[in-house]
Amino acid sequence: MAQKSDPNSKLVAENRRARFDYAIEDDLEAGIVLLGSEVKSLRAGGANIAESYASVENGELWLINSYIAPFAQARTWGHEERRRRKLLVSRRELARLWSATQREGMTLVPLRLYFNERGVAKLRLGIARGKKLADKRETSAKRDWNRQKQRLLKQG
């Protein structure tokens, strides 16, 4: 018998372009500090993390330039759509992220924004290194070859 999917867990937004533009070396899960109207808007599916990034500033981790649509019923006490949102990670992970960005020249790229099985909003961050144009072409060529290979296997 197939397992039922958990009604609390739900993918809200995914940054599919990040895996093309960056070589993801490691990833981690971070909590995110949200307002009530932001949570309701996320449950409705109104978010975009494609142009956003994370940064360590003054000993805190911040999500910058992410978009959460305004919630229609919260006009008076709504939220700013592109405000900076604090991310919650352990002190050890924060030190590791600071080291990766400042010393090693890595970038913190949001990969997925979702609700986990307990219904809590989480953000999957990737510690990434930017790809050069030749690396992007190589990735594209591999993807095309895999598609072609699957077609050939399917035909016979």
ChimeraX attribute file (.defattr): number of C-alpha atoms within 10 A of each C-alpha:
attribute: neighborCount
match mode: 1-to-1
recipient: residues
	/A:1	3
	/A:2	4
	/A:3	5
	/A:4	6
	/A:5	9
	/A:6	11
	/A:7	11
	/A:8	13
	/A:9	15
	/A:10	19
	/A:11	15
	/A:12	21
	/A:13	19
	/A:14	18
	/A:15	17
	/A:16	13
	/A:17	11
	/A:18	18
	/A:19	17
	/A:20	16
	/A:21	17
	/A:22	20
	/A:23	19
	/A:24	21
	/A:25	10
	/A:26	10
	/A:27	15
	/A:28	13
	/A:29	17
	/A:30	20
	/A:31	15
	/A:32	19
	/A:33	17
	/A:34	15
	/A:35	12
	/A:36	14
	/A:37	20
	/A:38	23
	/A:39	18
	/A:40	18
	/A:41	19
	/A:42	25
	/A:43	18
	/A:44	12
	/A:45	16
	/A:46	17
	/A:47	20
	/A:48	20
	/A:49	23
	/A:50	19
	/A:51	14
	/A:52	17
	/A:53	18
	/A:54	23
	/A:55	18
	/A:56	18
	/A:57	9
	/A:58	7
	/A:59	10
	/A:60	15
	/A:61	20
	/A:62	19
	/A:63	24
	/A:64	18
	/A:65	18
	/A:66	20
	/A:67	19
	/A:68	21
	/A:69	20
	/A:70	19
	/A:71	20
	/A:72	11
	/A:73	11
	/A:74	14
	/A:75	10
	/A:76	7
	/A:77	11
	/A:78	15
	/A:79	18
	/A:80	12
	/A:81	15
	/A:82	15
	/A:83	13
	/A:84	15
	/A:85	17
	/A:86	18
	/A:87	20
	/A:88	18
	/A:89	17
	/A:90	9
	/A:91	11
	/A:92	9
	/A:93	13
	/A:94	16
	/A:95	14
	/A:96	11
	/A:97	22
	/A:98	20
	/A:99	14
	/A:100	17
	/A:101	17
	/A:102	11
	/A:103	9
	/A:104	11
	/A:105	11
	/A:106	21
	/A:107	22
	/A:108	23
	/A:109	26
	/A:110	29
	/A:111	25
	/A:112	21
	/A:113	25
	/A:114	21
	/A:115	20
	/A:116	16
	/A:117	13
	/A:118	10
	/A:119	14
	/A:120	14
	/A:121	22
	/A:122	20
	/A:123	24
	/A:124	16
	/A:125	22
	/A:126	25
	/A:127	21
	/A:128	22
	/A:129	19
	/A:130	17
	/A:131	16
	/A:132	11
	/A:133	10
	/A:134	9
	/A:135	15
	/A:136	17
	/A:137	13
	/A:138	11
	/A:139	16
	/A:140	13
	/A:141	12
	/A:142	12
	/A:143	12
	/A:144	12
	/A:145	12
	/A:146	12
	/A:147	12
	/A:148	12
	/A:149	11
	/A:150	11
	/A:151	11
	/A:152	10
	/A:153	9
	/A:154	8
	/A:155	6
	/A:156	5
